């Protein structure tokens, strides 16, 4: 069945049942216009805490707040009709314990209309995941490179190489057993992500992992090439909008300085049919 032809809203159980089926498509969105663009093509739309770096210019995701996630979650919800909306729980909103996590997850769901939340961590988050899912909060997990732990890792490094592979395997198994409906595997070596995708009973969503994962996710702004200097190894650019946008802005600036914009077709005629004046009546252009 074509993703574009299916207008029924997707649910977390639907995603879980897609294990081993047609790969799941996931992209990020932070605004209503982008949500509208990706909705008909995606199974999952993620309002990631990457919004802090992508839209707000933060150096990492650690400065993102719950209020920021709610603001962008609401915007994306208004643009979706089909795809499953998942909103990230930001750093500091769930690590203190299951009760804190439930309180903030419930607020996220109530105020944004999202169908699920995503949190980072493996074995250490298993008890919290059980607590949330037992109380009606669908959870997507995130293991491997977890950006909220960037200071612990010493940077955005590949996780699970050598002896560290067993830790990632345990994390993936622990969140699956705790009740998540899917798990993101980020920056995990391909030979490790492949067997994990076979071993656990829930869909794996890869980003810098393996084509054998049950789905793939990318930051939409990366995939569209909106950044001209940032090129992660795991991102394939399907467009170069950053270069195109810069060229368009430069052309606009030149035309304004040379008085070639606005031209006659961009201004309003006066009441005698001439060009060169414009009027506003009652707040609308006449």
C-alpha positions as CSV (number, residue, x, y, z in Angstrom):
1,X,0.0,0.0,0.0
2,X,1.3,3.4,-0.9
3,X,2.1,5.7,2.1
4,X,0.7,8.7,0.2
5,X,-2.6,6.9,-0.5
6,X,-3.3,6.0,3.2
7,X,-5.0,8.8,5.1
8,X,-5.8,6.8,8.3
9,X,-3.9,8.3,11.2
10,X,-1.0,6.0,12.2
11,X,-0.8,4.8,15.9
12,X,2.0,3.3,18.0
13,X,0.5,-0.2,17.7
14,X,0.5,0.2,13.9
15,X,4.2,1.0,14.1
16,X,5.0,-2.0,16.3
17,X,3.2,-4.3,13.8
18,X,5.4,-3.0,11.0
19,X,8.4,-5.0,12.4
20,X,10.0,-6.8,9.5
21,X,7.6,-5.3,6.9
22,X,8.0,-2.3,4.5
23,X,10.6,0.0,6.1
24,X,9.3,2.8,8.2
25,X,10.0,6.4,7.1
26,X,10.6,9.0,9.7
27,X,11.7,12.6,9.4
28,X,11.9,15.5,11.8
29,X,9.6,18.6,11.7
30,X,9.5,21.7,13.9
31,X,7.0,23.9,12.1
32,X,3.6,23.6,10.5
33,X,4.7,24.1,6.9
34,X,7.3,21.4,7.1
35,X,4.9,19.1,8.9
36,X,2.4,19.5,6.0
37,X,5.2,18.7,3.5
38,X,6.3,15.5,5.2
39,X,3.0,14.1,6.4
40,X,1.9,12.2,3.4
41,X,5.3,10.6,2.9
42,X,6.2,9.6,6.4
43,X,5.0,7.0,8.9
44,X,6.5,8.9,11.9
45,X,7.2,12.6,12.3
46,X,9.5,13.4,15.1
47,X,9.7,16.8,16.9
48,X,13.2,16.2,18.0
49,X,15.1,18.2,20.6
50,X,17.5,18.8,17.7
51,X,15.2,21.8,17.2
52,X,17.5,23.6,19.7
53,X,20.5,23.3,17.4
54,X,18.6,23.4,14.0
55,X,16.3,26.4,14.7
56,X,17.6,28.1,17.8
57,X,21.4,28.0,17.2
58,X,22.2,26.1,20.5
59,X,25.5,24.3,20.6
60,X,23.8,21.1,21.8
61,X,20.4,19.8,22.7
62,X,21.0,20.3,26.5
63,X,19.5,23.8,26.5
64,X,16.2,22.7,25.1
65,X,13.2,23.1,27.5
66,X,9.9,21.4,27.9
67,X,8.2,24.7,26.9
68,X,10.2,24.7,23.6
69,X,9.2,21.2,22.8
70,X,5.5,22.0,23.5
71,X,5.6,25.1,21.3
72,X,7.1,23.2,18.3
73,X,5.0,20.1,19.0
74,X,1.8,22.2,18.7
75,X,3.0,23.7,15.5
76,X,3.7,20.3,14.0
77,X,0.4,18.8,15.2
78,X,-1.4,21.5,13.2
79,X,0.3,20.3,10.0
80,X,-0.3,16.5,10.4
81,X,-3.2,14.3,9.4
82,X,-1.7,10.9,8.8
83,X,1.8,10.4,10.3
84,X,2.4,9.4,13.9
85,X,3.6,12.4,15.9
86,X,6.3,11.7,18.4
87,X,7.8,14.5,20.6
88,X,11.2,14.3,22.4
89,X,11.4,14.6,26.1
90,X,14.2,17.2,26.7
91,X,17.2,16.8,29.0
92,X,16.2,17.1,32.6
93,X,12.5,16.3,32.1
94,X,12.6,12.6,32.9
95,X,15.9,11.5,34.5
96,X,14.9,12.3,38.1
97,X,12.5,9.3,38.2
98,X,9.3,7.7,36.9
99,X,7.0,10.2,38.5
100,X,8.8,13.2,37.0
101,X,8.8,11.5,33.6
102,X,5.1,10.7,33.8
103,X,4.2,14.3,34.8
104,X,6.1,15.8,32.0
105,X,5.1,13.2,29.4
106,X,1.5,13.7,30.3
107,X,1.9,17.5,29.8
108,X,3.6,17.0,26.5
109,X,0.8,14.7,25.2
110,X,-2.0,16.9,26.6
111,X,-0.7,20.2,25.2
112,X,0.7,19.0,21.9
113,X,-1.7,16.3,20.9
114,X,1.2,13.9,20.2
115,X,0.6,10.2,20.3
116,X,3.9,9.2,21.8
117,X,7.1,10.6,23.5
118,X,10.7,9.7,22.9
119,X,13.4,9.5,25.6
120,X,17.0,8.6,25.6
121,X,18.7,5.8,27.4
122,X,18.7,2.0,27.7
123,X,18.9,-0.2,30.8
124,X,18.9,2.8,33.1
125,X,15.6,4.0,31.7
126,X,13.8,0.6,31.7
127,X,11.9,1.2,35.0
128,X,10.8,4.6,33.8
129,X,9.6,3.2,30.5
130,X,7.6,0.5,32.3
131,X,6.0,3.2,34.5
132,X,5.0,5.3,31.6
133,X,3.6,2.6,29.4
134,X,1.6,1.1,32.3
135,X,-0.1,4.5,32.5
136,X,-1.0,5.0,28.9
137,X,2.1,6.8,27.6
138,X,3.5,5.2,24.4
139,X,7.3,5.4,24.4
140,X,9.9,5.4,21.6
141,X,13.4,4.7,23.0
142,X,16.7,6.0,21.8
143,X,20.0,4.1,22.3
144,X,23.5,4.2,20.9
145,X,24.7,7.8,20.6
146,X,22.3,9.6,22.8
147,X,22.9,13.4,22.2
148,X,21.8,14.4,25.7
149,X,24.7,12.4,27.0
150,X,27.2,14.1,24.7
151,X,29.4,15.3,27.6
152,X,29.6,11.8,29.0
153,X,30.6,10.4,25.6
154,X,33.1,13.2,25.0
155,X,31.5,14.2,21.7
156,X,29.2,12.9,19.0
157,X,31.1,9.6,18.6
158,X,30.1,6.3,17.2
159,X,28.9,4.0,20.0
160,X,29.2,0.2,20.3
161,X,32.6,-0.5,18.8
162,X,34.6,-3.4,20.2
163,X,33.8,-4.3,23.8
164,X,31.2,-1.6,24.0
165,X,28.9,-3.5,21.6
166,X,27.5,-5.6,24.4
167,X,26.3,-2.4,26.2
168,X,24.3,-1.3,23.2
169,X,22.8,-4.8,22.8
170,X,21.7,-4.8,26.5
171,X,20.3,-1.3,26.1
172,X,18.2,-2.3,23.1
173,X,17.0,-5.5,24.7
174,X,16.1,-3.7,28.0
175,X,13.9,-1.0,26.4
176,X,12.2,-3.6,24.2
177,X,11.4,-5.7,27.2
178,X,10.2,-2.6,29.1
179,X,7.5,-2.0,26.6
180,X,8.6,0.6,24.0
181,X,6.9,0.4,20.6
182,X,10.1,1.2,18.7
183,X,13.7,2.2,19.3
184,X,16.1,4.6,17.5
185,X,19.6,3.3,17.0
186,X,22.0,6.2,16.4
187,X,25.6,6.1,15.3
188,X,25.9,2.4,15.9
189,X,28.2,0.2,13.7
190,X,26.4,-1.5,10.9
191,X,27.5,-5.0,11.9
192,X,26.0,-4.4,15.4
193,X,22.8,-2.7,14.3
194,X,21.9,-5.5,11.9
195,X,21.7,-8.3,14.5
196,X,20.0,-6.1,17.0
197,X,17.3,-5.5,14.5
198,X,16.8,-9.2,14.2
199,X,17.1,-10.0,17.9
200,X,14.5,-7.6,19.4
201,X,10.7,-7.8,18.6
202,X,10.1,-4.1,18.1
203,X,11.0,-2.0,15.1
204,X,14.5,-0.4,15.0
205,X,14.8,3.1,13.5
206,X,18.3,3.7,12.2
207,X,20.2,7.0,11.9
208,X,23.8,6.2,11.1
209,X,23.2,2.5,11.8
210,X,22.1,-0.1,9.2
211,X,19.9,-0.5,6.1
212,X,18.7,-3.6,7.9
213,X,16.9,-1.5,10.5
214,X,13.1,-1.6,10.3
215,X,13.1,2.1,9.4
216,X,15.2,5.2,9.0
217,X,15.1,8.7,10.4
218,X,16.9,11.9,9.4
219,X,16.8,15.5,10.4
220,X,14.8,17.1,7.5
221,X,17.0,20.2,7.4
222,X,20.1,17.9,6.9
223,X,18.4,15.9,4.2
224,X,17.4,19.0,2.3
225,X,20.8,20.5,2.5
226,X,19.7,23.6,4.3
227,X,23.1,23.8,6.1
228,X,26.0,24.5,3.7
229,X,28.8,23.6,6.1
230,X,27.5,20.7,8.1
231,X,27.7,17.3,6.4
232,X,27.3,14.3,8.7
233,X,28.6,11.0,7.2
234,X,25.2,9.3,7.8
235,X,23.2,12.0,5.9
236,X,22.4,11.7,2.2
237,X,21.5,15.1,0.8
238,X,18.5,14.9,-1.5
239,X,18.7,18.6,-2.3
240,X,21.0,21.6,-1.7
241,X,18.5,24.2,-0.6
242,X,21.1,26.1,1.4
243,X,23.0,27.0,-1.7
244,X,19.9,27.8,-3.6
245,X,18.5,29.9,-0.8
246,X,21.8,31.9,-0.5
247,X,21.8,32.5,-4.3
248,X,18.1,33.7,-4.2
249,X,18.8,36.0,-1.2
250,X,21.8,37.5,-3.0
251,X,19.8,38.1,-6.2
252,X,17.0,39.8,-4.2
253,X,19.6,42.0,-2.4
254,X,21.2,43.1,-5.7
255,X,17.8,43.9,-7.3
256,X,16.7,46.0,-4.3
257,X,20.0,48.0,-4.3
258,X,19.8,48.5,-8.1
259,X,16.1,49.5,-7.8
260,X,15.0,46.7,-10.1
261,X,12.7,45.3,-7.4
262,X,9.9,46.0,-6.9
263,X,9.0,46.3,-10.6
264,X,5.7,47.6,-12.1
265,X,4.0,44.2,-11.6
266,X,4.7,44.2,-7.9
267,X,3.1,47.6,-7.0
268,X,-0.5,48.9,-7.0
269,X,-2.1,51.2,-9.5
270,X,-3.6,54.5,-8.4
271,X,-7.3,55.2,-8.9
272,X,-6.6,56.6,-12.4
273,X,-5.0,53.4,-13.6
274,X,-1.4,54.7,-13.4
275,X,1.5,53.0,-11.5
276,X,3.5,54.6,-8.8
277,X,1.1,55.0,-5.8
278,X,-0.6,52.6,-3.5
279,X,-3.3,53.1,-0.9
280,X,-4.5,51.1,2.1
281,X,-8.1,51.2,3.1
282,X,-9.5,49.4,6.2
283,X,-6.2,47.5,6.6
284,X,-6.3,46.1,3.0
285,X,-4.4,47.1,-0.1
286,X,-6.7,49.0,-2.5
